[in-house]
Amino acid sequence: MKTVDLMYQTMLAELAQRTMDAAWTADFPSEGRFITMEVKGKRYWYFDMPDGSGGKKRRYVGPADDPEIAQRVEDFKRDKESLRDRRRMVASLTRQGGMVAPDPMSGDIVEALSVAGLFRLRAVLIGTVAFQTYAGLLGVRLPLAAILTGDADIAQDYTISREVEDTLPPILDLLQAVDPTFRPVPHRSGAAASTAFQTKGGYRVQFLTSNRASDDYIDQPAKMPAPGGASSDPLRFLDFLIREPMRTVLLHKSGVPVNVPEPSRYAVHKLIIATKRRTDGHFVLKRDKDLRQAELLFEALYETRRSSDFALAYDEAEERGPAWREALQEGKDMLSKDGQRMLSQILRLGNQQIGKEKTDDPQ
C-alpha cells in the first residue's frame, strides 16, 4: 500500500487545526462567555450568547474534562483565518498529496450539518464518507473503488443526544438548502417519524443511534433531541463503532471539521456488519464494500504500526459475548484469502504487542 508523503501528512494536521479554529471562532464569538454546568452528575461546558433582547442563548460545547476543549476555552480569542489559504491546502492535499476529497454532494451536505453544529453536539460521521478521511489520518493512499458512495450516514449516542440540551435547526431545512428535492423517507415501521432523507436523484442521508440494551427498540425510530427533529434508527453494534471518535477534517472546499470513528473500530465493525447484510440485490454490493474496506484498513493499520490498536479493538469486540464472537468468525470466513492472511498477521503482531500472545508463539 502506497503511503502519503510526510509533508502532506503534516499539512493535513495544520489544515485540521486551522479548520477547527475557524469553526470554533464562528461558533463562539467574543461577546459571549463560557460557563460550566452539571447535568446528571457530569460537568459540561456551555456558551452563553446575548440574544439582543436582554436575554441569552445557551449552546452546548462539550464535556468539561475534554482537555482539547478546556485548552480552547482557556485560550478563547478571535483569530482571523484565511479561507483562501485553507482552500489552497485542501487542493494541494487532494491533487498532489494523494488524499481523498468527497464527492461535491457529500461534501456540501456534511459542511451544512457541520456549520449548523452537528459535530459540536458530538455526532459522528460514519460509513464511506468517514472512510475517505482515513487516507489522511493513516497516511495511506486508498483505491477509488472503495470510497465511492451515494449516501451520508450520521450517528449519535442516544444518551449524549439527551444530555447535551442543545439542538440543530430543523434538519429538513438544512438539507433542502443544499438540494431542495430532499424529502423525508417514510419509516419501514410505519411510524410518522423519519430517520432518513432522500433527494429526487437518490442521494440519501440517514441518522442512526446505538441500540439501548434491548432488541425491542430495533425497527422503531428513536426520537433524538439534538439532530434538528430527525429521529434515528437504533442499530446493534453501533455503540462499539462510535465510542471514542476522532476529530479530523473532510477535504471539501476550505476543510470541514468532523468526528469519525477510530479506524481500528471501523475495521472491526465492518467485519461484523458484513455478516448482517441481506444476500440479495444491492445488499451484496454493500457487503462486498464492507469487507473490502475492512481489508484495506487491516493492511493500512499494519503498515502504519497500529497493530496494537487493532488488537485492542478486536479483543474488546470478542469480550462482548458469543454473538459478537460468532459474527467476527463469520466475517473472517467471508474475507478474501489475502484478507484472511492480513487479518491473521495484524492480530498476531498486535496481540504480541499488547502481551496477549508470546512473541515466539508459532501461531
Secondary structure, 3 states (H helix, E strand, C coil): CCECCHHHHHHHHHHHHHHHHHHHHHHCCCCCEEEEEEECCEEEEEEEEECCCCCEEEEEEEECCCHHHHHHHHCCCCCCCCHHHHHHHHHHHHHCCCCCCCCHHHHHHHHHHHHHCCCCCCCEEEHHHHHHCHHHHHCECCCHHHCCCCEEEEEECHHHHHHCCCCCCCHHHHHHHHCCCCEECCCCCCCCCCCEEECCCCCEEEEEEECCCCHHHCCCCEECCCCCCCEEEEECCHHHHHCCCEEEEECCCCCEEEEECCHHHHHHHHHHHHHHCCCCCHHHHHHHHHHHHHHHHHHHHHHCCCHHHHHHHHHHHHCCCHHHHHHHHHHHHHCCHHHHHHHHHHHHHHHHHCCCCCCCCCC
